[in-house]
Amino acid sequence: MILPTHLLASTFGVLGNIISFCVFLSPLPTFCKIYQNKSTQGFHSVPYSVALFSCMLLLYYGNIKPENGTMIVTINSIGCAIETAYIVFFLIYATRESLISTVKVLVIFNTLSFTVIVVTTLLVTDRGPKRVNLVGWICSVFSVCVFAAPLSIMRMVIRTKSVEYMPFFLSFFLTLCAIVWFFYGLLINDYFVATPNVLGFVFGIGQMVLYMIYKGKKMQVRPMVQPQDEITPIPRPVVADAGEISEMKDNGVVELRVEMEMQEKPMGGDEGGGEIIECMGYVCGDLDGEKTKMSFIA
């Protein structure tokens, strides 16, 4: 039995709300990591600022939409609250540089730009289809931006060969969300909702493919090569007469601890040419053909 179109639309709308709620919660592991490390590390606030802006626009769009706007309003109200909480949390643990850049984005992008859009659409267009269409087009553009926001993270994944800063569940739920909202928009004949989710599906699949390729690989760090003239010289072990070392030890001359000195100087020897030398605080002996090393103070 085939369900009526309005029932199918309601079903996909409810599913869209549930899955979108999961999308909003998917960055929680990221913020748990930020809390544990007390630092935002390599994470960026841009995806959350863009997501907040998109929720604000879709909330506005759902309110001016004459019908089938309830599902859009409910989930984007929740989205605004969650994304705001994320950004506040990010600002608490952000570095000074990240803090300044995030505040600039919030002021210019989320506050001024949104105010300009709302005021312009209210003044320029009459209440009705023209205003809905104009706001719908604007929402479509920024919905694509939400799906494309992790592209900067994808670039980092390719460059570093690591998925440390690209949460898998966020990509997974974005893809699933795009599928459900596409069918919802199609069923209510709202192409401003359906069309952007096609690109959302493509971006989501791309992120998951990258995750499968690079998962389990740690970030590659280029080794730092110390200049030749800054390399500390390695002390040269000097072979000493084992009998004299033993005699010095019995007489309490040798004390077994390290005294670091760079200068080499003779300490005495025997007829066999044995010699004790102070070399970075180590005395080296030759016992039955085996080199032994003892620390000393002369």
C-alpha positions as CSV (number, residue, x, y, z in Angstrom):
1,M,0.0,0.0,0.0
2,I,1.4,3.4,-1.1
3,L,1.1,6.2,1.5
4,P,-0.4,9.5,0.4
5,T,2.1,12.2,-0.5
6,H,1.4,14.3,2.5
7,L,2.0,11.3,4.8
8,L,5.2,10.5,3.1
9,A,6.3,14.1,3.3
10,S,5.5,14.1,7.0
11,T,7.4,10.9,7.5
12,F,10.5,12.2,5.8
13,G,10.1,15.5,7.6
14,V,10.2,13.7,11.0
15,L,13.1,11.5,9.9
16,G,14.9,14.6,8.7
17,N,14.4,16.3,12.1
18,I,15.7,13.2,14.0
19,I,18.8,12.7,11.7
20,S,19.5,16.5,11.6
21,F,19.5,16.4,15.4
22,C,22.1,13.6,15.2
23,V,24.1,15.8,12.8
24,F,24.1,18.6,15.4
25,L,25.3,16.2,18.1
26,S,27.9,14.5,16.0
27,P,30.7,17.0,16.8
28,L,30.4,16.1,20.5
29,P,33.5,13.8,20.4
30,T,35.5,16.7,19.0
31,F,34.5,19.0,21.8
32,C,35.1,16.2,24.4
33,K,38.7,16.1,23.0
34,I,39.0,19.9,23.2
35,Y,37.8,19.8,26.8
36,Q,40.3,17.0,27.7
37,N,43.2,18.8,26.1
38,K,42.0,22.3,27.2
39,S,42.8,23.5,23.7
40,T,41.1,23.7,20.3
41,Q,44.3,22.3,18.8
42,G,43.9,22.1,15.0
43,F,40.1,22.3,15.0
44,H,38.4,25.2,13.2
45,S,35.3,27.2,14.2
46,V,34.3,28.0,10.6
47,P,32.0,24.9,10.1
48,Y,30.1,25.8,13.2
49,S,29.7,29.5,12.3
50,V,28.5,28.5,8.8
51,A,26.1,25.9,10.3
52,L,24.7,28.5,12.7
53,F,24.2,31.0,9.9
54,S,22.4,28.4,7.8
55,C,20.1,27.5,10.7
56,M,19.3,31.2,11.2
57,L,18.5,31.6,7.5
58,L,16.4,28.4,7.3
59,L,14.5,29.5,10.5
60,Y,13.7,32.8,8.8
61,Y,12.7,30.9,5.6
62,G,10.4,28.5,7.5
63,N,8.7,31.4,9.3
64,I,7.8,33.2,6.0
65,K,6.9,30.1,4.2
66,P,3.1,29.9,3.9
67,E,2.9,26.1,4.2
68,N,5.0,23.1,5.0
69,G,7.3,25.2,7.1
70,T,6.8,23.6,10.5
71,M,9.5,20.8,10.1
72,I,12.0,23.4,8.9
73,V,11.3,25.7,11.9
74,T,11.5,23.1,14.6
75,I,14.9,21.5,13.6
76,N,16.6,24.8,12.8
77,S,15.5,26.3,16.2
78,I,17.2,23.4,17.9
79,G,20.2,23.8,15.5
80,C,20.6,27.5,16.4
81,A,20.8,26.6,20.1
82,I,23.2,23.7,19.7
83,E,25.6,25.5,17.3
84,T,25.6,28.6,19.6
85,A,26.7,26.3,22.5
86,Y,29.5,24.8,20.4
87,I,30.8,28.2,19.4
88,V,30.8,29.5,23.0
89,F,32.6,26.3,24.1
90,F,35.1,26.8,21.3
91,L,35.8,30.4,22.3
92,I,36.5,29.3,25.9
93,Y,39.4,27.0,24.9
94,A,40.5,28.8,21.7
95,T,44.0,30.3,21.3
96,R,44.2,34.1,21.1
97,E,44.5,33.9,17.3
98,S,41.5,31.6,16.9
99,L,39.5,33.6,19.3
100,I,40.0,36.8,17.4
101,S,39.2,35.2,14.0
102,T,36.1,33.5,15.3
103,V,34.7,36.7,16.8
104,K,35.3,38.5,13.5
105,V,33.4,35.8,11.7
106,L,30.5,36.0,14.2
107,V,30.3,39.8,14.0
108,I,30.7,40.2,10.2
109,F,29.1,37.0,9.0
110,N,26.5,35.8,11.5
111,T,25.4,39.2,12.8
112,L,25.8,41.9,10.2
113,S,25.2,39.8,7.1
114,F,22.1,38.1,8.5
115,T,20.7,41.5,9.6
116,V,21.3,42.9,6.0
117,I,19.6,39.9,4.4
118,V,16.5,40.1,6.7
119,V,16.1,43.9,6.4
120,T,16.7,43.9,2.6
121,T,14.2,41.1,1.9
122,L,11.6,42.8,4.1
123,L,12.0,46.2,2.5
124,V,12.6,45.2,-1.2
125,T,10.0,42.4,-1.6
126,D,6.4,42.2,-0.8
127,R,5.0,39.6,1.6
128,G,4.3,36.5,-0.5
129,P,5.9,34.3,-3.2
130,K,8.6,36.8,-4.2
131,R,10.0,37.1,-0.7
132,V,9.8,33.3,-0.2
133,N,11.7,32.7,-3.5
134,L,14.4,35.2,-2.7
135,V,15.0,33.9,0.7
136,G,14.8,30.4,-0.6
137,W,17.6,31.1,-3.1
138,I,19.8,32.6,-0.4
139,C,19.1,29.6,1.8
140,S,20.1,27.2,-1.0
141,V,23.5,28.9,-1.4
142,F,24.3,28.7,2.3
143,S,23.0,25.2,2.6
144,V,25.6,24.2,0.1
145,C,28.2,26.1,2.2
146,V,27.2,24.0,5.2
147,F,27.9,20.8,3.3
148,A,31.1,22.2,1.7
149,A,32.4,23.7,5.0
150,P,34.5,20.6,5.8
151,L,36.3,20.9,2.5
152,S,39.1,22.8,4.3
153,I,39.4,19.8,6.6
154,M,39.4,17.4,3.6
155,R,42.4,19.4,2.2
156,M,44.2,18.9,5.5
157,V,43.4,15.2,5.5
158,I,45.0,14.8,2.0
159,R,48.0,16.9,3.0
160,T,48.7,15.2,6.3
161,K,47.5,11.7,5.4
162,S,45.5,11.8,8.7
163,V,41.8,11.9,9.6
164,E,42.4,13.1,13.1
165,Y,40.5,16.4,12.5
166,M,37.7,15.0,10.3
167,P,35.1,13.2,12.5
168,F,33.6,10.3,10.6
169,F,30.2,10.5,12.2
170,L,29.7,14.1,11.1
171,S,30.4,13.0,7.5
172,F,28.1,10.0,7.8
173,F,25.1,11.8,9.3
174,L,25.5,14.7,6.8
175,T,25.2,12.2,4.0
176,L,22.2,10.5,5.5
177,C,20.6,13.8,6.3
178,A,21.1,15.0,2.7
179,I,19.2,12.0,1.4
180,V,16.2,12.4,3.7
181,W,15.8,16.1,3.2
182,F,16.1,15.7,-0.6
183,F,13.1,13.4,-0.6
184,Y,11.2,15.7,1.8
185,G,11.8,18.7,-0.5
186,L,10.8,16.6,-3.5
187,L,7.6,15.5,-1.9
188,I,6.5,19.0,-0.9
189,N,7.7,20.5,-4.2
190,D,10.2,22.7,-2.5
191,Y,13.3,22.7,-4.7
192,F,15.1,25.2,-2.4
193,V,15.2,22.3,0.1
194,A,15.8,19.4,-2.3
195,T,18.5,20.8,-4.7
196,P,21.3,21.7,-2.2
197,N,21.0,18.2,-0.7
198,V,22.2,16.7,-3.9
199,L,25.6,18.4,-3.4
200,G,25.4,17.5,0.3
201,F,25.2,13.9,-0.6
202,V,28.2,14.2,-3.0
203,F,30.4,16.0,-0.4
204,G,29.4,13.5,2.3
205,I,30.4,10.5,0.2
206,G,33.7,12.2,-0.6
207,Q,34.5,12.8,3.1
208,M,33.7,9.2,4.0
209,V,35.9,7.9,1.1
210,L,38.8,10.0,2.4
211,Y,38.2,8.6,5.9
212,M,38.4,5.0,4.7
213,I,41.6,5.7,2.8
214,Y,43.5,7.5,5.6
215,K,41.9,6.0,8.8
216,G,44.5,4.5,11.2
217,K,47.3,6.7,9.8
218,K,48.9,9.2,12.1
219,M,49.7,12.7,11.0
220,Q,53.0,12.9,9.2
221,V,55.5,15.4,10.7
222,R,58.6,16.4,8.8
223,P,61.7,15.7,10.8
224,M,63.7,18.7,11.9
225,V,67.4,18.4,10.8
226,Q,69.8,20.1,13.1
227,P,72.5,22.2,11.4
228,Q,75.9,20.6,11.3
229,D,77.5,23.4,13.2
230,E,75.0,23.1,16.1
231,I,75.4,19.4,16.6
232,T,76.9,18.6,20.0
233,P,80.1,16.5,19.7
234,I,79.7,12.9,20.9
235,P,82.4,12.0,23.5
236,R,85.0,9.5,22.4
237,P,85.4,6.5,24.7
238,V,89.1,6.0,25.8
239,V,90.4,2.6,26.8
240,A,92.1,2.5,30.2
241,D,94.1,0.0,32.1
242,A,91.7,-2.2,34.0
243,G,94.1,-3.0,36.8
244,E,94.7,0.6,37.6
245,I,91.0,1.3,37.6
246,S,90.5,-1.5,40.0
247,E,93.3,-0.2,42.2
248,M,91.9,3.3,42.2
249,K,88.5,1.9,43.1
250,D,89.9,-0.1,46.1
251,N,91.8,3.0,47.4
252,G,88.6,5.1,47.2
253,V,90.0,7.3,44.5
254,V,87.3,6.5,42.0
255,E,83.7,7.5,42.9
256,L,80.9,6.0,40.8
257,R,79.0,9.0,39.6
258,V,79.0,11.2,36.5
259,E,81.0,14.4,36.3
260,M,80.4,16.0,32.8
261,E,83.5,17.7,31.4
262,M,84.5,18.2,27.8
263,Q,88.3,18.5,28.3
264,E,90.4,15.4,28.0
265,K,93.5,15.2,30.2
266,P,95.9,12.3,31.2
267,M,95.5,10.9,34.7
268,G,98.4,8.4,34.8
269,G,99.3,5.1,33.3
270,D,101.5,1.9,33.6
271,E,104.3,0.2,31.6
272,G,101.7,-1.4,29.3
273,G,100.8,2.0,28.0
274,G,97.5,2.0,29.8
275,E,96.0,5.5,30.3
276,I,93.1,7.0,32.3
277,I,91.6,10.0,30.6
278,E,88.8,12.3,31.8
279,C,86.3,12.3,29.0
280,M,82.8,13.6,29.6
281,G,83.0,12.0,33.1
282,Y,83.5,8.5,31.9
283,V,86.4,6.0,32.4
284,C,86.5,3.2,29.9
285,G,88.4,-0.1,30.7
286,D,89.4,-3.1,28.7
287,L,88.8,-6.3,30.7
288,D,89.6,-9.6,28.9
289,G,89.0,-7.9,25.5
290,E,85.7,-6.4,26.5
291,K,85.3,-2.6,26.8
292,T,83.9,-1.5,30.2
293,K,82.8,2.0,31.1
294,M,82.8,3.5,34.6
295,S,81.9,7.0,35.7
296,F,84.3,8.8,38.0
297,I,85.5,11.9,39.6
298,A,89.3,12.6,39.4
